[in-house]
Structures are given as C-alpha cells and as structure tokens.
Amino acid sequence: MNQLLGTKLAAVTPHPQTTRNRIFGIFDRDDAQIVFQDTPGLLEPKDDLHQFMMREAERALDDSDLIVWLIDAIKGVTPRERAIAEKILLPVQAPLFIVFNKIDKTPMDRRASLQEGLKSLSFFQPPVLFYISALFGDGVRDLLQKMIERMPEGPKYFPPDQLSDRTQRFFVEEIIREKAFLIMRQEIPYSLAVQVEEMKEREGGLTAIRAVIHVERESQKGMILGKKGAVIKQIGTEARKDIEALLGNRAYLDLWVKVSERWRKKGERLRTFGYKE
C-alpha cells in the first residue's frame, strides 16, 4: 500500500504481525479512486489482541470489492497459506488477486514452482497472479492498473487530498512502534504498544509530542531503555525523522516507558491503545 500510494502509511518491519489495525489508504487520480484496506495478517488467535487483529481482517474481507492476497515469494505456498485458503478465502466471492512479493530476491525460474504450489488450493473463482517487489516497485504499476480495470464503477467517497481515515496521532504512534520493532530484539516487539499522550503546536513551527511505550514486564522496560537510555534515544531519533516527514515541520519527541502488565489480555487496556471495537 505504501508503494501504491507513494507515501508511507503502514508500518513495515521484518517481523510478522507488525500490522495490528485495519488502515485505509486512499488512492486518487482524475479517472479513479480506490480505498485500500491494509489489514493484519491472518493468524490463529492466541490472545485478545490477536482476536482483535483477526476481526479487523475479516471485516475487510466482508466489505471489499477486490481482495489482494500478498504471499512471500521466498517462502512460497506453505501449510499456512493452505489453511488461509481453505478456512478463510474459499467462501469469499469477491475477485481475488494473488500477489507474490519480493521477486527482487527470487530467481525468475522460481515462478513455475510458485504456481505449482497454488494448484493444491481451492478458491470460489480462479485468482489472477502477479509478481512484484513492493520495496522497489517492480510490477506494482501493472497491478494497480489491473485493480482499476476490475473495480466496479461508483462515486468518489473522499476528497482528492485525503490519504487515510486515520489521524496524525495514530500515524505518529505507528512510526514509534515501527522503530521499536526494528531496533529491539525479536521477543520484545509483540509485547509493546505505543500511546501518544500529547501533541502540541509551539511557536516557530515545532510540534511537541509526548508518547509512552508500554511493555508487559519490568525486564522489558530495562531493555527498551537500554544502558544509560541509549536504546530509547535511538528509537526516538529514528522516529523523529519520519514524524517530521509526516507532519511537514520540526518535531520534539519525548519518549517514556511504562509497564502495563498483560495488556494484550485486558479489554480495557486494548481499548485504550486502539485495539478494541
């Protein structure tokens, strides 16, 4: 979605389950408007947060005119893809595009084996296949054009300058969480949430932001802070660059860390962090 819109809306990291919320991204040009829904990955729920993520994905499937299923071309069609096809996508009647991503890291002769892997999957109607590099944009323009041709005609629902239904505060939280995911060791990211407590405009075109990174255990707090605050300083430095690009002005970012025990299993906490209907 970031590549299609030409701007960064969704957090991107090597970790699975980076996307937690359904994010609307609005593509607009003179002859077309498409509202994309970037959803959490389809998974087997293990806690209240996972259940919320699955409901976000299912809602997107229910009200979409076209479904684009992104598959990692390096891994190919695994048992996980087969389970998704059988349990979730089989009853869906909307047109389906299967998009193999990361072809920049995949040899051309692998496409035959990727197609072979799809033969064991069942769908309501035959899917259309694409091969792209979301990182470098290879094949993305062709994919977009095919989407436009396949979408039903209708009115434009959003003004041409609107990129999303989400607020700037939401995207600031996503940027901070993305940087924490990228910098921290693998076991930490799934236990953290980010909450912007204050955003204020100051004189001279400066936006002052105070945000809290929530973790589940005291030991995780120490890891986020790092020795003499080195890790949280790095998170803040990297996040501030993207935040300033998002806001179009200078930003001052004040980051704190707080322990919120078992927040992924507490409905009230999930709601506070934006992970509850």
ZAMAR-899335 format. One record per residue (C-alpha): x, y, z; residue number from 1; residue in one letter. Coordinates in pm, whole numbers, plus 50000, padded with zeros to 5 digits. Example, Ala and Ser with C-alpha at 12.3 -4.5 7.8 and 13.67 -1.06 7.14 Angstrom:
<sites>
+-------+-------+-------+-----+------+
:  east : north :    up :  nr : rest :
+-------+-------+-------+-----+------+
: 51230 : 49550 : 50780 :   1 :    A :
: 51367 : 49894 : 50714 :   2 :    S :
+-------+-------+-------+-----+------+
</sites>
This chain:
<sites>
+-------+-------+-------+-----+------+
:  east : north :    up :  nr : rest :
+-------+-------+-------+-----+------+
: 50000 : 50000 : 50000 :   1 :    M :
: 50286 : 50238 : 50077 :   2 :    N :
: 50429 : 50181 : 49729 :   3 :    Q :
: 50090 : 50222 : 49560 :   4 :    L :
: 50015 : 50550 : 49738 :   5 :    L :
: 50367 : 50688 : 49707 :   6 :    G :
: 50378 : 50767 : 50078 :   7 :    T :
: 50436 : 50574 : 50399 :   8 :    K :
: 50120 : 50492 : 50592 :   9 :    L :
: 50167 : 50135 : 50712 :  10 :    A :
: 50447 : 50026 : 50945 :  11 :    A :
: 50695 : 49792 : 50775 :  12 :    V :
: 50933 : 49556 : 50958 :  13 :    T :
: 51072 : 49204 : 50903 :  14 :    P :
: 50858 : 49081 : 51194 :  15 :    H :
: 50526 : 48903 : 51127 :  16 :    P :
: 50215 : 49064 : 51276 :  17 :    Q :
: 50356 : 49416 : 51251 :  18 :    T :
: 50019 : 49547 : 51127 :  19 :    T :
: 49760 : 49544 : 51406 :  20 :    R :
: 49486 : 49777 : 51284 :  21 :    N :
: 49295 : 49797 : 50958 :  22 :    R :
: 49433 : 50106 : 50783 :  23 :    I :
: 49254 : 50281 : 50499 :  24 :    F :
: 49479 : 50424 : 50228 :  25 :    G :
: 49310 : 50639 : 49961 :  26 :    I :
: 49446 : 50637 : 49607 :  27 :    F :
: 49308 : 50912 : 49385 :  28 :    D :
: 49362 : 51031 : 49030 :  29 :    R :
: 49134 : 51207 : 48782 :  30 :    D :
: 48969 : 50890 : 48650 :  31 :    D :
: 48974 : 50665 : 48959 :  32 :    A :
: 48967 : 50642 : 49335 :  33 :    Q :
: 49045 : 50324 : 49529 :  34 :    I :
: 49017 : 50287 : 49906 :  35 :    V :
: 49273 : 50027 : 50012 :  36 :    F :
: 49242 : 49842 : 50340 :  37 :    Q :
: 49575 : 49722 : 50475 :  38 :    D :
: 49490 : 49451 : 50728 :  39 :    T :
: 49669 : 49247 : 50991 :  40 :    P :
: 49796 : 48913 : 50867 :  41 :    G :
: 49561 : 48616 : 50902 :  42 :    L :
: 49661 : 48410 : 51204 :  43 :    L :
: 49539 : 48172 : 51472 :  44 :    E :
: 49437 : 48393 : 51769 :  45 :    P :
: 49631 : 48333 : 52091 :  46 :    K :
: 49514 : 48630 : 52300 :  47 :    D :
: 49268 : 48921 : 52296 :  48 :    D :
: 49496 : 49131 : 52077 :  49 :    L :
: 49516 : 48853 : 51815 :  50 :    H :
: 49137 : 48818 : 51821 :  51 :    Q :
: 49102 : 49190 : 51751 :  52 :    F :
: 49351 : 49163 : 51463 :  53 :    M :
: 49159 : 48873 : 51308 :  54 :    M :
: 48830 : 49062 : 51331 :  55 :    R :
: 48993 : 49359 : 51156 :  56 :    E :
: 49100 : 49133 : 50868 :  57 :    A :
: 48762 : 48959 : 50848 :  58 :    E :
: 48574 : 49291 : 50833 :  59 :    R :
: 48791 : 49397 : 50541 :  60 :    A :
: 48715 : 49072 : 50357 :  61 :    L :
: 48343 : 49117 : 50412 :  62 :    D :
: 48312 : 49463 : 50255 :  63 :    D :
: 48576 : 49458 : 49979 :  64 :    S :
: 48512 : 49467 : 49604 :  65 :    D :
: 48853 : 49309 : 49535 :  66 :    L :
: 49092 : 49109 : 49752 :  67 :    I :
: 49469 : 49121 : 49708 :  68 :    V :
: 49645 : 48835 : 49888 :  69 :    W :
: 50016 : 48903 : 49935 :  70 :    L :
: 50240 : 48595 : 49958 :  71 :    I :
: 50614 : 48595 : 50028 :  72 :    D :
: 50773 : 48458 : 49710 :  73 :    A :
: 51081 : 48347 : 49903 :  74 :    I :
: 50877 : 48114 : 50126 :  75 :    K :
: 50618 : 48025 : 49862 :  76 :    G :
: 50295 : 47840 : 49938 :  77 :    V :
: 50333 : 47687 : 50284 :  78 :    T :
: 50084 : 47498 : 50505 :  79 :    P :
: 49987 : 47838 : 50649 :  80 :    R :
: 49877 : 47959 : 50304 :  81 :    E :
: 49680 : 47639 : 50252 :  82 :    R :
: 49500 : 47688 : 50584 :  83 :    A :
: 49416 : 48050 : 50494 :  84 :    I :
: 49280 : 47946 : 50153 :  85 :    A :
: 49065 : 47666 : 50294 :  86 :    E :
: 48933 : 47829 : 50611 :  87 :    K :
: 48906 : 48195 : 50516 :  88 :    I :
: 48930 : 48268 : 50143 :  89 :    L :
: 48737 : 47975 : 49995 :  90 :    L :
: 48389 : 48117 : 50073 :  91 :    P :
: 48480 : 48473 : 49969 :  92 :    V :
: 48311 : 48566 : 49640 :  93 :    Q :
: 48497 : 48891 : 49563 :  94 :    A :
: 48758 : 48874 : 49283 :  95 :    P :
: 49095 : 48756 : 49413 :  96 :    L :
: 49442 : 48871 : 49306 :  97 :    F :
: 49729 : 48661 : 49438 :  98 :    I :
: 50044 : 48871 : 49452 :  99 :    V :
: 50384 : 48711 : 49506 : 100 :    F :
: 50607 : 48973 : 49667 : 101 :    N :
: 50989 : 49002 : 49693 : 102 :    K :
: 51063 : 48897 : 49336 : 103 :    I :
: 51376 : 49113 : 49364 : 104 :    D :
: 51511 : 48833 : 49584 : 105 :    K :
: 51361 : 48545 : 49385 : 106 :    T :
: 51504 : 48393 : 49062 : 107 :    P :
: 51277 : 48408 : 48756 : 108 :    M :
: 51268 : 48029 : 48719 : 109 :    D :
: 51101 : 48000 : 49061 : 110 :    R :
: 50770 : 48134 : 48926 : 111 :    R :
: 50675 : 47792 : 48790 : 112 :    A :
: 50717 : 47632 : 49132 : 113 :    S :
: 50515 : 47913 : 49294 : 114 :    L :
: 50229 : 47848 : 49053 : 115 :    Q :
: 50261 : 47474 : 49117 : 116 :    E :
: 50214 : 47539 : 49488 : 117 :    G :
: 49881 : 47710 : 49418 : 118 :    L :
: 49734 : 47404 : 49248 : 119 :    K :
: 49651 : 47243 : 49581 : 120 :    S :
: 49445 : 47546 : 49691 : 121 :    L :
: 49073 : 47589 : 49634 : 122 :    S :
: 48901 : 47920 : 49557 : 123 :    F :
: 48550 : 48037 : 49472 : 124 :    F :
: 48685 : 48157 : 49136 : 125 :    Q :
: 49028 : 48133 : 48969 : 126 :    P :
: 49265 : 48401 : 49106 : 127 :    P :
: 49474 : 48637 : 48892 : 128 :    V :
: 49851 : 48614 : 48956 : 129 :    L :
: 50105 : 48895 : 48984 : 130 :    F :
: 50474 : 48911 : 49073 : 131 :    Y :
: 50601 : 49229 : 49236 : 132 :    I :
: 50865 : 49392 : 49452 : 133 :    S :
: 50684 : 49615 : 49699 : 134 :    A :
: 51023 : 49753 : 49807 : 135 :    L :
: 51141 : 49865 : 49464 : 136 :    F :
: 50805 : 49898 : 49284 : 137 :    G :
: 50863 : 49632 : 49017 : 138 :    D :
: 50524 : 49520 : 48880 : 139 :    G :
: 50327 : 49749 : 49113 : 140 :    V :
: 50201 : 49989 : 48842 : 141 :    R :
: 50071 : 49698 : 48637 : 142 :    D :
: 49899 : 49556 : 48945 : 143 :    L :
: 49738 : 49895 : 49013 : 144 :    L :
: 49608 : 49925 : 48657 : 145 :    Q :
: 49453 : 49577 : 48673 : 146 :    K :
: 49287 : 49671 : 49002 : 147 :    M :
: 49135 : 49981 : 48844 : 148 :    I :
: 49005 : 49778 : 48549 : 149 :    E :
: 48850 : 49517 : 48779 : 150 :    R :
: 48687 : 49751 : 49032 : 151 :    M :
: 48316 : 49839 : 48996 : 152 :    P :
: 48228 : 50194 : 48894 : 153 :    E :
: 48098 : 50432 : 49155 : 154 :    G :
: 48133 : 50782 : 49302 : 155 :    P :
: 48443 : 50915 : 49476 : 156 :    K :
: 48387 : 50899 : 49851 : 157 :    Y :
: 48685 : 51109 : 49967 : 158 :    F :
: 48838 : 51442 : 49864 : 159 :    P :
: 49145 : 51406 : 49638 : 160 :    P :
: 49391 : 51533 : 49901 : 161 :    D :
: 49289 : 51284 : 50175 : 162 :    Q :
: 49527 : 50991 : 50217 : 163 :    L :
: 49366 : 50798 : 50503 : 164 :    S :
: 49085 : 50782 : 50754 : 165 :    D :
: 49335 : 50780 : 51041 : 166 :    R :
: 49461 : 51079 : 51240 : 167 :    T :
: 49816 : 51215 : 51254 : 168 :    Q :
: 49835 : 51095 : 51615 : 169 :    R :
: 49769 : 50737 : 51501 : 170 :    F :
: 50049 : 50751 : 51243 : 171 :    F :
: 50290 : 50901 : 51496 : 172 :    V :
: 50221 : 50604 : 51722 : 173 :    E :
: 50275 : 50365 : 51430 : 174 :    E :
: 50609 : 50528 : 51344 : 175 :    I :
: 50736 : 50495 : 51700 : 176 :    I :
: 50619 : 50134 : 51721 : 177 :    R :
: 50785 : 50053 : 51387 : 178 :    E :
: 51120 : 50191 : 51503 : 179 :    K :
: 51095 : 49998 : 51828 : 180 :    A :
: 51020 : 49680 : 51630 : 181 :    F :
: 51322 : 49737 : 51408 : 182 :    L :
: 51564 : 49819 : 51689 : 183 :    I :
: 51458 : 49572 : 51958 : 184 :    M :
: 51526 : 49201 : 51970 : 185 :    R :
: 51260 : 48975 : 51828 : 186 :    Q :
: 51088 : 48875 : 52152 : 187 :    E :
: 51014 : 49232 : 52260 : 188 :    I :
: 50803 : 49390 : 51980 : 189 :    P :
: 50489 : 49182 : 52035 : 190 :    Y :
: 50475 : 49294 : 52398 : 191 :    S :
: 50482 : 49666 : 52330 : 192 :    L :
: 50222 : 49927 : 52245 : 193 :    A :
: 50261 : 50300 : 52187 : 194 :    V :
: 50031 : 50574 : 52306 : 195 :    Q :
: 50070 : 50944 : 52220 : 196 :    V :
: 49957 : 51135 : 52527 : 197 :    E :
: 50008 : 51486 : 52394 : 198 :    E :
: 50070 : 51669 : 52065 : 199 :    M :
: 50102 : 52047 : 52081 : 200 :    K :
: 50196 : 52309 : 51826 : 201 :    E :
: 50456 : 52551 : 51955 : 202 :    R :
: 50597 : 52873 : 51818 : 203 :    E :
: 50834 : 52850 : 51526 : 204 :    G :
: 50658 : 52557 : 51357 : 205 :    G :
: 50755 : 52297 : 51619 : 206 :    L :
: 50528 : 52009 : 51721 : 207 :    T :
: 50594 : 51883 : 52074 : 208 :    A :
: 50497 : 51518 : 52126 : 209 :    I :
: 50493 : 51314 : 52444 : 210 :    R :
: 50448 : 50939 : 52392 : 211 :    A :
: 50464 : 50630 : 52611 : 212 :    V :
: 50592 : 50288 : 52508 : 213 :    I :
: 50402 : 50027 : 52709 : 214 :    H :
: 50555 : 49685 : 52781 : 215 :    V :
: 50432 : 49390 : 52984 : 216 :    E :
: 50725 : 49322 : 53218 : 217 :    R :
: 50980 : 49521 : 53417 : 218 :    E :
: 51266 : 49340 : 53242 : 219 :    S :
: 51132 : 49459 : 52906 : 220 :    Q :
: 51129 : 49816 : 53032 : 221 :    K :
: 51501 : 49794 : 53101 : 222 :    G :
: 51566 : 49657 : 52753 : 223 :    M :
: 51368 : 49936 : 52588 : 224 :    I :
: 51555 : 50199 : 52789 : 225 :    L :
: 51896 : 50041 : 52729 : 226 :    G :
: 52220 : 50124 : 52906 : 227 :    K :
: 52209 : 50490 : 53009 : 228 :    K :
: 51899 : 50533 : 52791 : 229 :    G :
: 52084 : 50451 : 52468 : 230 :    A :
: 51811 : 50232 : 52313 : 231 :    V :
: 51516 : 50462 : 52375 : 232 :    I :
: 51726 : 50752 : 52248 : 233 :    K :
: 51790 : 50561 : 51925 : 234 :    Q :
: 51419 : 50482 : 51888 : 235 :    I :
: 51336 : 50849 : 51938 : 236 :    G :
: 51599 : 50970 : 51693 : 237 :    T :
: 51484 : 50735 : 51416 : 238 :    E :
: 51115 : 50801 : 51481 : 239 :    A :
: 51156 : 51179 : 51481 : 240 :    R :
: 51288 : 51175 : 51123 : 241 :    K :
: 50975 : 51003 : 50991 : 242 :    D :
: 50745 : 51208 : 51213 : 243 :    I :
: 50886 : 51531 : 51073 : 244 :    E :
: 50837 : 51398 : 50720 : 245 :    A :
: 50476 : 51311 : 50809 : 246 :    L :
: 50396 : 51646 : 50971 : 247 :    L :
: 50598 : 51862 : 50734 : 248 :    G :
: 50762 : 52052 : 51020 : 249 :    N :
: 51010 : 52010 : 51304 : 250 :    R :
: 50916 : 51785 : 51595 : 251 :    A :
: 51029 : 51741 : 51953 : 252 :    Y :
: 50968 : 51385 : 52073 : 253 :    L :
: 50964 : 51298 : 52444 : 254 :    D :
: 50952 : 50919 : 52493 : 255 :    L :
: 50872 : 50732 : 52815 : 256 :    W :
: 50845 : 50362 : 52902 : 257 :    V :
: 50576 : 50216 : 53127 : 258 :    K :
: 50498 : 49862 : 53244 : 259 :    V :
: 50135 : 49763 : 53176 : 260 :    S :
: 50118 : 49400 : 53282 : 261 :    E :
: 49939 : 49157 : 53049 : 262 :    R :
: 49790 : 49443 : 52845 : 263 :    W :
: 49732 : 49211 : 52546 : 264 :    R :
: 49480 : 49015 : 52756 : 265 :    K :
: 49293 : 49307 : 52913 : 266 :    K :
: 48997 : 49452 : 52728 : 267 :    G :
: 49018 : 49794 : 52894 : 268 :    E :
: 49385 : 49833 : 52803 : 269 :    R :
: 49330 : 49712 : 52448 : 270 :    L :
: 49056 : 49972 : 52406 : 271 :    R :
: 49284 : 50245 : 52541 : 272 :    T :
: 49553 : 50152 : 52289 : 273 :    F :
: 49305 : 50143 : 51999 : 274 :    G :
: 49282 : 49762 : 51971 : 275 :    Y :
: 48916 : 49720 : 52066 : 276 :    K :
: 48589 : 49800 : 51887 : 277 :    E :
+-------+-------+-------+-----+------+
</sites>
